[in-house]
Amino acid sequence: MNRDKGKKRKKEAIVRPNDRSFDRQRVTEKTINDNSISSSSKCISFEAVDELQKVQDESVDDTCDELESDGDDDSNDSSEGVNLSIKFFLFAKEQLSALQSLLTIPVAEKYGSKNESSSLVEKAKKALEKCKILMLESVENETLRYLLQKAEKRDSKTKVSLFNNSFILDGKVPPGSAKVMRTVTDSRYLLCVANLELYKLFLLLNDPENAYSCLRESLIWFPRHIVANMFLADALRSEVSTTEAIAHAETIFRKCMETGTVLIANLKTSASLEEDFELAELDRELREQELQLVDKATEALILLLCQEKGHLPQYRQEAHSLLLSKKFTWKLSNEVLQYPLPSEGSDGSVSVGSNTNSATCTVKIVDNALPETALIEHLQHIFRSQSPFWSEHNYDTTLNCSRSVGYFSYLFPLHDRPACCSVEQIILRIYSIACEHFPAVRDAKYAEWWVHTRPHSNGHQLHFDSDETRIEAGRSAAHPIVSCVLFLSDDIGGPTLMTDQLISGPLASKGWLCHSKTNRLMMFDASYLHGVLPGRGACPSMTISPSRRLTFMVGFWKTIAATDRGLDHPGPGQPFPNISESNYTWPAEMLPIEIATSSTISESRKDCPEVIPIPVSCVWEPIDCLLSSHSEERASTRTSPVAPSYNQCFQGF
C-alpha cells in the first residue's frame, strides 16, 4: 500500500503486493463525484474564492429571474411553488457539478477560470437560497414556518454548539418527521437537501458559521437524513472538544445505521414515488448518497467502540458482531486502538539510558530536533490552516491528499545544487540528524518532502512509503532509505504507529508508537508499514493554535523515478516551483532565511535527547480476541503466517 493512495495511480496493498482488493482510486473518485465534502475538511478551497466578492456576474440574477418567471402566473398555487423550487434546486445542482469539475483541475490550468468558478458558486448559492425562500413563503407552508420557529426556541436548551450554531440533540423528533418522504416533491425533504448543498458551498467558501447554520436547518426539516447526520457526526468528532460530543456522535452513528436498514427494506418493497423520469432519477441519486454512508457509519461506530469503550465487555461484544457482519477477520489490536494518552504519562519523552534497548534500529526519535525555535515557527506559519499551500493544492483533510491529483510532494536534489528555499534549508538540518542515526542515509541523493494537516479525530491508513512514479508505470514498489516525521503540533490527533511488517511478509508482530510533540523528529526504516491513529477521546488542545495535527515529512532516496510534470502541475516528487514563473503564491512564503552555522548547530545538538517510543507487543489480532479480556490469550494468536487480504483487516480510518 502506498503513502497516500491518491486517485490517479495504481495501488499497492497493505499486506501483499499482489493484493488489489482495496482500490483507493475508486474510494477517492467516489468521494469527489458524490460531492461529499466532510464537515471537517475546511482546508478545501480554490483560487477563485478570494475574489468572489469582486465578481459581478449579471447572468446570475438574469437566470434566477428567468426561472422565477415560469411560475409567476400560479404563484399562489402550492404545487406550482414546489415545482418552481425544484427547478431552482436542479439548476443549482448543475452549477455545483460544473464547479466540482473545476476543483479537480490543477492550478496551472485553472487560473483562467477564476471568474467562471466564482460565477458558478454565486449562481448555485442564489438558486438554493431562492429554493428555500419559495418553499417557506408559500401560503400553504405556514406549518413549516411554525416548525422552524419552534426549533429555534429549543436551541437554547442544547449543550452542543458549532461555530455559534446550536444543535438539537435531545432525542426529540419534530412533529410530522415520520411522514417525510424521500422525494423532492416533499417540501421538508427538498428543504433538507437544499440546505445540505448550501452547507457544502459555505464550507468551500471557508464560512463555517453559515455552513453549520444550514446543516442545523437541514436536520430540523428531516432529522433522519443520513448524509446530514454523518456531516454532523464528523463535525462533532472534529470540532468539539468534549466527551459529550463523542457520545452524541455515537448516537448519530447508530441512528444512521438504523435508518439505512429501514431505507434498504423500503426500497425493496416500494416503487418510485415520481412519474417524472428526471425527478425519479434525482430522488434515486439522493437516496444512493445516503446509502453509501451507511457502511461508513458502521465502521465509525466500531472504531468508537474499540477506542472509547473497549474495556467494557458488552461493547466488545457489539463491536465483534459488527465486525463479523462486515466480513472482517482481523483488526488492529486493543493495545493499538486504545493507545496510552500523553496525559497518562506515556508520551515517550523519557531519555534513552545507556543500557536501554530502544526500539531496535528500525525507529529512532529525538526531541528538540531543530534547536532554533524560529525554524519551527516558520514551518508552522507557512503550513498554517489558511496557508495558500493547502488551497492551491486543493488539499482535502479527509483524503489526506489533493482533490486534483491525489498524492503530491516535492523533490530536493541534495548534492546537485544549494538549497533554494527555507524548506530545503531545514531539510539539510534533518538530513544531518538522520545520518547520525542511520548511516545509510549518507548515500541519499534526493530528499522528497510533503506535509499533512488533519483534525484530531482523523487518522491515516497504514501504508508503505513508496516511489509513486514507479507504481504508476506498473513497476514494483521501491521505498526511501529512511522516512522522517517532524511534528509541528502538540497533543492533537493520535500517535504515529510504526510496525515490523514488510510489504511481502506476514502481519506485523510488534510495533512502536510516537506521540505528536512540537519539534520532535521520528526517523524510521521506510520499508516498514506505518500510519497515523485517529485521536482518542476529546482533543486536549482545541483552544490552542494550530487546531490541527501538523506534520512535515521527508523521505531520503538513493534513486527515485519521479519526473517533472510541468510548471504548476503537482504530483509525486516535483521540482520546487520557480517563483518568477509560477502562478503559485505559496513559494513566496518560503524564501531562504538566515540560519545558524554548522558549528553552532553541533553545540546545540547536545540538547536533543533521544527518546523511547511506546512499544506495542500486539499490532493485529483476530476479531474473536474482542471476546477475551486476557492479553496473554490475544498474544498467542496475534500473527498470521500468510497475510490476509486488505479487506479482511479492520483499521477503522
MITOR-971227 format. One line per 2 residues: their letters; for each residue x, y, z of C-alpha. Coordinates in steps of 0.2 Angstrom, whole numbers, always signed. Example, Ala and Ser with C-alpha at 12.3 -4.5 7.8 and 13.67 -1.06 7.14 Angstrom:
2
AS	+62/-22/+39; +68/-5/+36 $
REM end
This chain:
653
MN	+0/+0/+0; +6/+17/-4 $
RD	+8/+33/+6; -7/+42/+2 $
KG	-16/+32/-11; -21/+46/-22 $
KK	-33/+44/-36; -23/+44/-52 $
RK	-11/+30/-49; -10/+11/-47 $
KE	-11/+4/-29; -1/-6/-18 $
AI	-9/-17/-5; -5/-15/+14 $
VR	-2/-33/+17; +3/-41/+0 $
PN	+10/-33/-16; -2/-43/-27 $
DR	-17/-40/-17; -28/-27/-26 $
SF	-44/-29/-16; -43/-11/-9 $
DR	-44/+1/-23; -41/+19/-15 $
QR	-43/+26/-33; -61/+21/-33 $
VT	-64/+27/-15; -56/+44/-19 $
EK	-66/+46/-35; -82/+41/-27 $
TI	-80/+55/-13; -76/+68/-26 $
ND	-91/+63/-38; -103/+62/-23 $
NS	-98/+80/-19; -97/+73/-1 $
IS	-86/+86/+7; -83/+82/+25 $
SS	-88/+94/+38; -70/+93/+45 $
SK	-62/+97/+28; -61/+116/+30 $
CI	-45/+117/+21; -53/+113/+5 $
SF	-53/+129/-6; -49/+135/-23 $
EA	-41/+151/-30; -57/+160/-35 $
VD	-64/+161/-18; -53/+176/-13 $
EL	-60/+186/-27; -78/+180/-26 $
QK	-85/+197/-19; -76/+207/-33 $
VQ	-85/+197/-47; -102/+205/-53 $
DE	-109/+192/-65; -126/+199/-71 $
SV	-131/+182/-78; -134/+176/-60 $
DD	-149/+187/-57; -155/+185/-75 $
TC	-155/+166/-74; -164/+167/-57 $
DE	-177/+179/-64; -180/+168/-79 $
LE	-183/+153/-69; -194/+163/-57 $
SD	-205/+170/-72; -210/+152/-76 $
GD	-221/+152/-60; -227/+170/-59 $
DD	-245/+166/-66; -248/+152/-52 $
SN	-238/+160/-38; -252/+156/-25 $
DS	-253/+138/-31; -244/+126/-18 $
SE	-239/+113/-31; -233/+126/-43 $
GV	-222/+133/-29; -215/+116/-26 $
NL	-211/+114/-44; -203/+131/-46 $
SI	-192/+127/-30; -187/+110/-38 $
KF	-182/+120/-54; -170/+131/-44 $
FL	-163/+116/-35; -160/+107/-51 $
FA	-151/+122/-58; -140/+124/-43 $
KE	-135/+105/-44; -130/+109/-62 $
QL	-119/+123/-56; -111/+113/-42 $
SA	-107/+98/-54; -98/+110/-65 $
LQ	-89/+118/-50; -84/+101/-44 $
SL	-76/+98/-61; -66/+114/-59 $
LT	-60/+109/-42; -51/+94/-49 $
IP	-41/+105/-62; -23/+108/-57 $
VA	-19/+126/-53; -9/+128/-69 $
EK	-24/+125/-80; -36/+134/-68 $
YG	-31/+152/-67; -40/+157/-82 $
SK	-56/+151/-74; -57/+162/-58 $
NE	-72/+171/-64; -80/+155/-70 $
SS	-78/+147/-53; -85/+162/-44 $
SL	-100/+163/-56; -104/+145/-53 $
VE	-103/+147/-34; -114/+163/-34 $
KA	-127/+155/-46; -128/+139/-36 $
KK	-130/+149/-19; -143/+161/-26 $
AL	-153/+147/-33; -153/+137/-17 $
EK	-157/+152/-7; -172/+156/-19 $
CK	-177/+137/-17; -179/+139/+2 $
IL	-187/+156/+1; -201/+150/-11 $
ML	-204/+135/+0; -206/+145/+16 $
ES	-215/+159/+9; -229/+148/+1 $
VE	-246/+151/+9; -248/+133/+11 $
NE	-232/+131/+21; -237/+140/+37 $
TL	-234/+124/+46; -216/+124/+40 $
RY	-213/+142/+46; -220/+137/+63 $
LL	-209/+122/+64; -193/+132/+61 $
QK	-198/+145/+74; -202/+131/+87 $
AE	-185/+123/+84; -176/+140/+86 $
KR	-184/+142/+103; -177/+124/+108 $
DS	-160/+129/+103; -156/+137/+120 $
KT	-158/+120/+129; -144/+111/+119 $
KV	-126/+110/+125; -118/+107/+108 $
SL	-113/+122/+98; -103/+123/+82 $
FN	-97/+140/+76; -112/+148/+86 $
NS	-125/+136/+79; -134/+126/+92 $
FI	-139/+108/+88; -155/+100/+95 $
LD	-148/+83/+101; -161/+79/+115 $
GK	-168/+64/+105; -185/+73/+102 $
VP	-191/+72/+84; -201/+87/+77 $
PG	-219/+84/+73; -223/+76/+56 $
SA	-205/+69/+54; -211/+51/+51 $
KV	-222/+57/+37; -207/+65/+27 $
MR	-205/+55/+11; -188/+55/+1 $
TV	-194/+64/-14; -190/+82/-19 $
TD	-209/+85/-21; -210/+84/-2 $
SR	-207/+101/+5; -197/+96/+20 $
YL	-186/+84/+11; -182/+97/-3 $
LC	-178/+110/+11; -167/+97/+19 $
VA	-157/+93/+3; -156/+111/-2 $
NL	-148/+116/+15; -136/+102/+13 $
EL	-130/+109/-4; -128/+126/+4 $
YK	-118/+118/+19; -106/+111/+7 $
LF	-104/+128/-3; -101/+138/+13 $
LL	-88/+126/+18; -79/+129/+1 $
LN	-80/+147/+5; -72/+145/+22 $
DP	-88/+151/+30; -91/+138/+44 $
EN	-104/+148/+53; -116/+149/+39 $
AY	-111/+131/+34; -117/+124/+51 $
SC	-132/+135/+51; -138/+127/+35 $
LR	-133/+110/+42; -143/+113/+58 $
ES	-158/+118/+47; -157/+103/+36 $
LI	-159/+92/+52; -174/+102/+58 $
WF	-183/+98/+41; -178/+80/+41 $
PR	-169/+73/+57; -167/+56/+49 $
HI	-157/+61/+34; -141/+50/+34 $
VA	-130/+62/+25; -134/+77/+36 $
NM	-132/+66/+51; -115/+60/+46 $
FL	-109/+78/+42; -114/+82/+60 $
AD	-106/+67/+67; -90/+71/+58 $
AL	-91/+89/+64; -94/+84/+82 $
RS	-78/+72/+82; -68/+86/+73 $
EV	-73/+102/+80; -79/+99/+98 $
ST	-68/+95/+112; -79/+87/+125 $
TE	-84/+69/+129; -102/+74/+127 $
AI	-99/+77/+109; -91/+60/+107 $
AH	-107/+52/+115; -118/+62/+103 $
AE	-108/+56/+88; -111/+38/+94 $
TI	-129/+41/+95; -129/+48/+77 $
FR	-119/+33/+70; -132/+21/+77 $
KC	-146/+32/+70; -139/+32/+53 $
ME	-137/+13/+54; -155/+10/+59 $
TG	-161/+22/+46; -151/+14/+32 $
TV	-158/-3/+37; -176/+4/+36 $
LI	-172/+13/+19; -165/-3/+11 $
AN	-180/-13/+16; -192/+1/+10 $
LK	-183/+2/-7; -185/-17/-10 $
TS	-204/-16/-7; -209/+1/-14 $
AS	-209/+8/-32; -203/+26/-37 $
LE	-214/+40/-30; -212/+50/-46 $
ED	-218/+48/-63; -207/+61/-70 $
FE	-191/+52/-76; -179/+67/-71 $
LA	-186/+69/-54; -186/+50/-51 $
EL	-168/+50/-56; -164/+64/-44 $
DR	-173/+55/-30; -163/+39/-34 $
EL	-147/+49/-34; -150/+57/-17 $
RE	-155/+41/-9; -139/+32/-16 $
QE	-129/+46/-7; -137/+42/+9 $
LQ	-135/+23/+7; -116/+25/+3 $
LV	-113/+32/+20; -121/+18/+30 $
DK	-106/+7/+29; -95/+22/+35 $
AT	-107/+25/+50; -105/+6/+54 $
EA	-86/+7/+54; -86/+24/+63 $
LI	-96/+16/+77; -84/+0/+78 $
LL	-69/+12/+79; -78/+22/+93 $
LC	-82/+7/+102; -65/+0/+101 $
QE	-56/+16/+106; -68/+23/+119 $
KG	-77/+8/+126; -66/-7/+123 $
HL	-63/-11/+141; -82/-15/+144 $
PQ	-87/-32/+139; -104/-28/+132 $
YR	-97/-15/+119; -83/-28/+115 $
QE	-97/-40/+110; -106/-27/+100 $
AH	-90/-22/+90; -87/-41/+87 $
SL	-104/-43/+80; -102/-28/+69 $
LL	-85/-34/+63; -92/-51/+58 $
SK	-107/-43/+49; -94/-33/+38 $
KF	-83/-49/+34; -68/-44/+44 $
TW	-57/-57/+51; -43/-46/+59 $
KL	-42/-29/+67; -29/-18/+74 $
SN	-27/-23/+92; -34/-15/+108 $
EV	-17/-11/+113; -15/+0/+97 $
LQ	-33/+7/+96; -33/+11/+115 $
YP	-16/+18/+115; -10/+27/+131 $
LP	-13/+46/+131; +1/+58/+134 $
SE	-9/+64/+149; -7/+47/+156 $
GS	+12/+49/+156; +15/+39/+141 $
DG	+22/+52/+128; +38/+43/+125 $
SV	+48/+58/+132; +60/+48/+143 $
SV	+78/+49/+138; +86/+33/+132 $
GS	+98/+26/+145; +115/+18/+142 $
NT	+108/+1/+145; +91/+3/+137 $
NS	+87/-6/+120; +76/+7/+112 $
AT	+65/+0/+98; +80/-8/+89 $
CT	+87/+0/+73; +70/+2/+65 $
VK	+64/+18/+73; +73/+32/+81 $
IV	+66/+48/+90; +74/+64/+96 $
DN	+66/+79/+104; +71/+97/+101 $
AL	+77/+92/+84; +78/+110/+77 $
PE	+87/+120/+91; +82/+136/+83 $
TA	+64/+140/+88; +62/+152/+74 $
LI	+63/+137/+61; +49/+128/+69 $
EH	+38/+144/+70; +42/+147/+52 $
LQ	+36/+130/+47; +20/+132/+57 $
HI	+17/+148/+48; +20/+143/+30 $
FR	+9/+127/+33; -5/+136/+44 $
SQ	-23/+131/+41; -26/+146/+30 $
SP	-10/+145/+20; -11/+146/+1 $
FW	-1/+130/+1; -17/+120/+5 $
SE	-29/+129/-6; -18/+130/-21 $
HN	-16/+111/-20; -34/+108/-17 $
YD	-29/+98/-1; -43/+88/+7 $
TT	-40/+84/+26; -51/+68/+25 $
LN	-42/+60/+10; -25/+67/+15 $
CS	-21/+71/-2; -25/+84/-16 $
RS	-43/+83/-24; -35/+87/-40 $
VG	-20/+74/-42; -20/+63/-26 $
YF	-3/+62/-18; +9/+76/-21 $
SY	+27/+80/-15; +42/+90/-19 $
LF	+60/+84/-23; +76/+92/-17 $
PL	+92/+85/-26; +104/+85/-10 $
HD	+121/+87/-19; +117/+95/-36 $
RP	+113/+112/-30; +112/+123/-14 $
AC	+95/+124/-5; +84/+137/-14 $
CS	+71/+139/-1; +68/+139/+18 $
VE	+61/+121/+17; +76/+114/+9 $
QI	+87/+123/+21; +78/+114/+35 $
IL	+79/+98/+26; +98/+99/+27 $
RI	+96/+100/+46; +85/+85/+46 $
YS	+97/+76/+34; +112/+78/+46 $
IA	+102/+71/+61; +96/+56/+50 $
CE	+114/+52/+45; +119/+51/+64 $
HF	+106/+38/+67; +105/+29/+50 $
PA	+122/+30/+42; +115/+23/+26 $
VR	+106/+40/+23; +123/+47/+18 $
DA	+121/+38/+2; +105/+48/-2 $
KY	+105/+59/-17; +87/+66/-16 $
AE	+75/+72/-2; +57/+70/-5 $
WW	+46/+81/+6; +27/+83/+9 $
VH	+15/+89/+23; -1/+84/+31 $
TR	-14/+93/+42; -28/+84/+49 $
PH	-41/+86/+63; -39/+77/+80 $
SN	-51/+63/+75; -44/+59/+58 $
GH	-30/+46/+55; -20/+40/+41 $
QL	-22/+22/+35; -7/+10/+37 $
HF	+4/+11/+22; +22/+9/+14 $
DS	+31/+25/+8; +34/+21/-10 $
DE	+40/+28/-26; +23/+33/-34 $
TR	+30/+36/-51; +37/+18/-52 $
IE	+20/+11/-47; +11/+22/-60 $
AG	+22/+14/-73; +17/-3/-67 $
RS	+34/-7/-59; +37/-15/-42 $
AA	+37/-4/-26; +53/+5/-20 $
HP	+55/+13/-3; +66/+28/+4 $
IV	+81/+23/+14; +73/+32/+29 $
SC	+57/+42/+31; +56/+56/+44 $
VL	+42/+65/+53; +44/+82/+60 $
FL	+30/+86/+72; +24/+104/+72 $
SD	+9/+102/+85; +6/+96/+102 $
DI	-6/+83/+108; -18/+84/+93 $
GG	-23/+68/+84; -16/+51/+88 $
PT	+1/+44/+88; +11/+38/+73 $
LM	+11/+19/+73; +27/+10/+66 $
TD	+27/-9/+64; +39/-23/+58 $
QL	+28/-28/+44; +36/-29/+27 $
IS	+26/-27/+10; +29/-46/+6 $
GP	+29/-53/+24; +16/-58/+36 $
LA	+6/-47/+48; +16/-37/+60 $
SK	+21/-45/+76; +26/-29/+85 $
GW	+26/-10/+83; +30/+7/+91 $
LC	+20/+22/+95; +26/+40/+94 $
HS	+15/+54/+100; +15/+71/+92 $
KT	+26/+84/+101; +32/+100/+93 $
NR	+50/+99/+87; +50/+80/+89 $
LM	+58/+71/+75; +54/+52/+71 $
MF	+65/+43/+59; +62/+25/+53 $
DA	+66/+12/+40; +54/+16/+26 $
SY	+51/-1/+20; +40/-5/+35 $
LH	+21/-2/+37; +16/+13/+47 $
GV	+2/+26/+48; -7/+38/+60 $
LP	-20/+33/+73; -36/+44/+75 $
GR	-36/+54/+91; -44/+45/+106 $
GA	-55/+55/+117; -58/+74/+117 $
CP	-44/+85/+109; -34/+92/+123 $
SM	-28/+107/+113; -44/+113/+104 $
TI	-41/+130/+110; -23/+130/+105 $
SP	-17/+136/+88; -15/+127/+77 $
SR	-30/+116/+80; -24/+103/+68 $
RL	-11/+89/+69; +3/+96/+58 $
TF	+17/+86/+52; +32/+89/+40 $
MV	+38/+73/+31; +55/+69/+22 $
GF	+60/+54/+13; +78/+51/+9 $
WK	+81/+42/-8; +97/+35/-16 $
TI	+87/+34/-33; +69/+39/-37 $
AA	+59/+38/-53; +50/+55/-51 $
TD	+48/+65/-67; +44/+84/-70 $
RG	+26/+85/-74; +27/+103/-79 $
LD	+25/+120/-71; +12/+121/-58 $
HP	+7/+103/-61; +8/+95/-44 $
GP	+11/+76/-42; +24/+65/-33 $
GQ	+42/+71/-32; +40/+88/-42 $
PF	+54/+101/-43; +51/+116/-31 $
PN	+42/+129/-42; +52/+144/-49 $
IS	+45/+159/-41; +47/+170/-56 $
ES	+37/+159/-67; +25/+150/-56 $
NY	+7/+156/-53; +8/+148/-36 $
TW	+8/+161/-22; +14/+149/-8 $
PA	+33/+148/-13; +35/+166/-9 $
EM	+32/+162/+9; +47/+150/+8 $
LP	+61/+162/+3; +78/+157/+10 $
IE	+81/+163/+28; +96/+166/+39 $
IA	+101/+150/+48; +114/+146/+61 $
TS	+131/+139/+56; +136/+121/+57 $
ST	+147/+124/+72; +133/+132/+82 $
IS	+121/+118/+77; +134/+105/+83 $
ES	+135/+113/+100; +116/+115/+102 $
RK	+113/+97/+97; +118/+92/+114 $
DC	+101/+97/+120; +92/+85/+108 $
PE	+89/+69/+118; +85/+53/+110 $
VI	+68/+47/+117; +59/+30/+119 $
PI	+44/+26/+108; +30/+17/+116 $
PV	+32/-2/+112; +17/-12/+105 $
SC	+18/-31/+108; +2/-35/+98 $
VW	-2/-25/+82; -15/-36/+74 $
EP	-27/-48/+82; -41/-59/+76 $
ID	-58/-51/+79; -63/-66/+91 $
CL	-50/-58/+103; -63/-45/+107 $
LS	-72/-58/+117; -57/-60/+128 $
SH	-50/-48/+140; -34/-58/+143 $
SE	-19/-51/+135; -9/-67/+135 $
ER	-23/-76/+125; -23/-62/+112 $
AS	-4/-63/+111; -4/-82/+107 $
TR	-15/-78/+91; -8/-62/+86 $
TS	+1/-67/+70; -4/-75/+54 $
PV	+8/-85/+44; +0/-79/+27 $
AP	-6/-61/+27; -24/-59/+24 $
SY	-32/-48/+11; -33/-29/+15 $
NQ	-52/-30/+15; -51/-43/+30 $
CF	-41/-31/+41; -51/-18/+51 $
QG	-42/-1/+54; -57/+10/+56 $
F	-49/+25/+47 $
REM end
